[in-house]
Amino acid sequence: MKRLAVFFPGVGYHVDKPLLYYSRKLAEQYGYETADVTYGGFGKGIRGSAEKMEKAFFSALEQAEKILEQVDFQKYDDVIFISKSVGTAVASAYAGKHGMKTRNIYYTPVEASFRFMKQPGIVFTGTKDAWVEFEAVERGCEEGGYPLYVTEDANHSLETGNVAKDLENLQEIMRVTEEYIGS
């Protein structure tokens, strides 16, 4: 069985940060080839600006198209998209545009992501995420039928500021992530 995991980072959350770094390690452990969608060039002040967020989304989607144009998705039996923040919208829009069937791990989706999220997956969020209201994520998951994993007092990086607690939380997030990847 050929497997591929594609990583869609956030605006300031690249693939070497904990959620995506350890997800990659888990995917590789389960025999997935990996590909990164390393977009960038976003302006400042995106958070809180619907206009700048939309511009960042379209820029990231355009970059994803170029980065992934050489990938032959048809040769894979299982494709999983692992995405963070605005990357959740990009991954979802990309899959929808190309009529793909993917499994998804959505880390801290922004509210706009739920307009594009049509593929199966699981969602992780924090209760103190400054990029999205917790209730909006709850509502999006309920309407879309997505299992929601909540980290109490966590920000957009799923961190609380207490290192020991953050490591404990990360371990639980990766346990759930591994369970999903391995299923």
C-alpha positions in Angstrom: 0.0 0.0 0.0 1.4 3.4 -1.0 0.7 6.2 1.4 1.3 10.0 1.2 1.1 12.6 4.0 1.0 16.2 2.8 1.8 19.1 5.2 0.1 22.5 4.9 1.5 24.9 7.5 0.0 28.1 8.9 1.1 31.6 8.2 3.8 31.7 10.9 3.7 28.0 11.9 6.1 26.1 9.7 6.6 22.4 9.3 9.5 22.3 11.9 7.2 23.4 14.8 6.0 20.8 17.2 2.5 19.8 15.8 3.7 19.4 12.3 7.2 18.1 13.1 5.9 15.2 15.3 3.0 14.5 13.0 5.6 14.0 10.2 7.5 11.6 12.4 4.4 9.6 13.1 3.4 9.5 9.4 6.9 8.3 8.5 6.7 5.7 11.3 3.5 4.3 9.5 5.2 4.2 6.1 3.9 7.4 4.6 6.0 9.3 2.1 5.8 13.0 2.9 5.5 16.3 1.0 5.6 19.9 2.3 3.6 22.8 1.0 6.0 25.5 2.0 4.3 28.7 1.0 5.1 32.1 2.3 5.4 35.8 1.5 2.4 36.8 3.6 2.0 40.4 4.8 1.8 41.5 8.4 -1.3 42.0 10.5 -3.3 39.1 9.1 -5.0 38.2 12.4 -8.2 40.1 12.8 -8.3 41.3 9.2 -10.7 39.3 7.1 -9.3 41.0 3.9 -5.7 40.1 4.7 -6.7 36.6 5.8 -8.5 36.1 2.5 -5.5 37.4 0.5 -3.2 35.1 2.5 -5.5 32.1 1.7 -5.6 32.8 -2.0 -1.9 33.3 -2.1 -1.2 30.1 -0.2 -3.7 28.2 -2.4 -1.9 29.5 -5.6 1.4 28.5 -4.2 0.1 25.0 -3.2 -1.1 24.5 -6.8 2.5 25.1 -8.0 4.2 23.1 -5.3 1.9 20.0 -5.8 1.6 20.1 -9.6 4.2 17.3 -9.9 2.6 15.0 -7.3 0.8 12.0 -8.9 -1.8 11.5 -6.2 -3.4 8.7 -8.2 -0.5 6.3 -7.3 -1.3 6.5 -3.6 -3.8 4.3 -1.8 -4.1 6.6 1.1 -3.5 10.3 1.2 -3.6 12.3 4.4 -3.5 16.1 4.6 -2.1 17.4 7.9 -2.7 21.1 8.2 -2.4 24.0 10.6 -4.4 27.3 10.8 -5.0 28.8 7.4 -3.4 25.6 6.0 -6.6 23.8 7.0 -8.5 26.0 4.5 -5.8 25.6 1.8 -5.7 21.8 2.2 -9.5 21.5 2.1 -9.9 23.9 -0.9 -7.1 22.0 -2.8 -8.7 18.6 -2.2 -12.1 20.0 -3.2 -10.8 21.7 -6.4 -9.1 18.4 -7.5 -11.9 16.1 -6.4 -9.6 14.2 -4.1 -10.5 11.8 -1.4 -8.2 12.6 1.6 -8.2 12.0 5.3 -7.3 15.0 7.4 -5.8 16.2 10.6 -6.9 19.8 11.1 -4.8 21.7 13.7 -6.4 24.9 14.9 -8.6 25.7 11.9 -9.6 29.3 11.4 -13.3 30.0 11.1 -13.2 30.4 7.3 -11.7 26.9 7.0 -15.1 25.3 7.7 -16.5 26.7 4.4 -14.0 24.3 2.6 -13.8 21.4 4.9 -15.7 18.6 3.2 -13.3 15.7 3.7 -13.3 13.4 6.7 -10.9 14.3 9.5 -10.3 15.3 13.1 -9.9 18.8 14.6 -7.8 20.1 17.4 -8.3 23.6 18.9 -7.5 25.5 22.1 -10.0 27.4 24.2 -7.9 30.6 24.2 -7.1 30.8 20.5 -6.8 34.5 19.5 -7.3 33.7 15.8 -10.7 32.1 16.1 -13.5 32.0 18.7 -13.8 28.7 20.4 -17.6 28.6 19.8 -17.1 29.0 16.0 -14.8 25.9 16.0 -17.3 24.0 18.1 -20.1 25.0 15.7 -18.1 24.1 12.6 -17.2 20.7 14.0 -20.8 20.0 15.0 -22.2 21.0 11.6 -19.5 19.1 9.7 -19.5 16.0 11.9 -15.8 16.4 12.9 -14.5 14.9 16.2 -13.1 17.9 18.2 -10.2 17.6 20.5 -9.9 20.6 22.8 -6.8 21.7 24.7 -7.9 23.9 27.7 -6.4 27.3 28.0 -4.3 26.8 24.8 -3.6 29.4 22.2 -3.3 29.0 18.4 -0.2 26.9 18.7 -2.0 24.7 21.3 0.3 26.0 24.0 -0.6 27.4 27.4 2.7 29.0 28.4 3.4 26.4 31.0 6.2 24.2 29.5 5.4 21.1 31.6 1.7 21.3 30.7 2.4 22.0 27.1 4.6 18.9 26.8 1.8 16.9 28.5 -0.8 18.3 26.1 1.5 17.7 23.1 1.9 14.1 24.1 -1.9 13.6 24.2 -2.4 15.5 20.9 0.2 13.2 19.3 -1.4 10.1 20.8 -4.7 11.0 19.1 -2.9 12.0 15.9 -1.1 8.6 15.9 -4.4 6.8 16.4 -5.9 8.6 13.4 -2.9 8.1 11.2 -2.7 4.4 12.0 -6.4 3.8 11.5 
